[in-house]
Amino acid sequence: MDMQQTLVAANKAQCSVSPPLSTLIITINTPSLNPNKPSKTPMRTSLSFLRLFRPLSRPQTVLFRPLTPRYAAPRFSPSFSRHFSVSSAPFSASSVGFVDEKEREEEERWDFSNNETEAKFVFEDNDGVFADNDMKHLVAPDIEVKELDELPEQWRRSKLAWLCKELPAHKAGTLVRILNAQRKWLKQEDATYLAVHCMRIRENETGFRVYKWMMQQRWYRFDFALATKLADYMGKERKFTKCREIFDDIINQGRVPSESTFHILIVAYLSTPVQGCLDEACGIYNRMIQLGGYQPRLSLHNSLFRALLNRPGGSSKYYLKQAEFIFHNLETCGLEIQKEIYTGLIWLHSYQDTVDKERIKSLRKMMRESGMEEGKEVLISILRACSKDGDVEEAERTWIKLLGSNDSIPSQAFVYKMEVYSKVGEITKSLEVFREMKKCLGYTSIASYHKIIEVLCESEQMDLAESFMKELIESGMKPLMPSYIKLTDTYLRLNCHDKLESTFLDCLEKCRPNRTIYNIYLSSLVKVGNLGKAEEIFNHMGENVTIGVNAKSCNTILCGYLSSGDNSKAEKIYDLMCQKKFEIESPLMEKLENVLRSSRKEVKKPLSLKLSKEQREILMGLLLGGLRIDSDEERKNHMIRFEFNPSSIPHSILKRHIHDQYHEWLHPSSKLTAGNGDIPHKFNTISHSYFGFYADQFWPKGQPVIPKLIHRWLSPIVLAYWYMYGGYRTSAGDILLKLKGSSEGVEKVVKTLKSKSLNCRVKRKGRVFWIGFLRTDSMWFWKLVEPYILDDLKDFLKAGSETADDCAVESRDINFDSASDSDERGSSDYSEDVNP
């Protein structure tokens, strides 16, 4: 009874706008959806409770300044982005556009000139201008909202005060239930007051949930000022998903977001080391200029440009058009162009396959006219560009400038100079540069060894190449595979089959298996007519998932069988190629048709774009594990994007198997080429209408969902690939499966698993659900999926083991005995949690 009196007294105090109490501590016993009944949720502090009942200041004087952390220059991983159609502008036709994965090269090439320190642009000063410094100067529209004491009804003031106190203390599901219970009297103005009040007391997450609840009501009217203020708050807290959701709502209402929303959303993307965020930031930047007509601030141009150059692994080269667009905007707006912009743009041009030397020349001229000196980065970029076309004169002039500078010459400068001379056939000078490197630096880099061996192999000076290879092995530097591949390929061209075999066997002792070098050895065996050994090697490649066979392997062994007249084995290889949908080379197809006609066998068409039953089940398992499907604007064509964690051993093994399974569907840029045997960590299919069913079921609106008919599709093979792609084994030997979607969908999955006698528990952590098979339940799950787990993965994924070398960090702290965490939920999170 004392508790009820305390709560009523607090409500009366709010309604009369009395002076704040000095101290008030409330302990509440039971949660309630009725403001007239006491609540049992304990308040966090007495001070925070008092803040809830402070009257809001007038709209004209409200200052929204959330505390935001400072972030260092962002580092981004390779991304799979959504693509935006940007409205036309004078410069957009050719220069604007962000990276399309389809245009990217399909392989991680053995070009070690791009894999050392200069593969990431190094800024001379780390104290550049960052866009988050300007956020507090941006202008946003004011929100017009009545104060609590301006409301005529006392009961309405009392209930709103109760909601202001109650809502921040609850998670999403309970918050929605509380608001639904007040639906009869809550109106647009009341809900707006609640959202604004939550923002004022820095409960922005609660304000966002109130805003999303408002949108579902029949009385909802779009409020541009409220949406802008909430989007800005979400962005300043780096919650870019929610900020983007409100941003899209504004555009869907036919309005152009304010400059502050554009600016803050871009900064939120750049400040987050999440895959895909850089491409999203580029898209918003382009729309800010072309759709909104705004002129971004200098700090925003610089921050985005720096982020483009900070891409790891040399992937910055694919952002040249975006970098040129930023440079164009700096010029047209009359803003200061810093030295790093010139240097970085020259650096990007030098990494292109076809170098635009005239553009580099014009940029260097602009630098000189601005009184800027060419630093080491510019000179190295010029050397890199010269190495692409063998421009010896320019390379030597640049080398003299490098020698005259106070900076030390990096090892890559020597490699580029070696390549320049090799392009014009001056092998002796390349050797001199290699030896000069050791004298100047005191060491020789792995990239220089690979380059000199490559140069010597191209000039067929094999004795020298072998001596350098021996020297490289004795040095203990890694990797050795690029040079082994170059040696064996040259031996095959020179018909030195004995040396090729000895080099191949030596490679197997020192390096991991590689399909490229196996294919070279297989070609050698077929060429000398040793089909018995060739068949043995081919079968070994097919059995070992880390090597595997491809179209080249099959065509090589097929050529051997047809040449030797072994038609029965040729037919078997033909059947295998039809099954795997490999393309048969035209000369072999002519010979094969005669063989098939003589055996009265129908000639099949090897290429038929239709998923097999196995491919369909594998695809469903991967989609449950987090595989992404991108659709065009009209949702007619769809593209599957495969991504594997480079630091995960199971993923490194699984990616080759998946690449082989869907090779006929892969975009040409994702297919392997001669000399490239390593599967990239990211690849994608062609855009095709055939994937429409899977896009509608698993990615209907660009967001992952769990299909309504999922209970029909959870076969053992689907579960196995879900586990291999999106599952983990814990240190205790338990099995966890990651799943994104609604609570209802997760509940349906759990019921289906239990119908298969698979007991499990569910834990929600953010927007991700974790399905856990604990202790003996993990053994039952393992027995069901083990026949479909890849052999090389069984040791990593077997249930009950006490090791977890490859367990993901995000799954290590999953405690199925604690309550679910609902932070950072998406739009599908406004339903009740699944309670394990």
Disulfide bonds with the S-S distance in Angstrom:
none
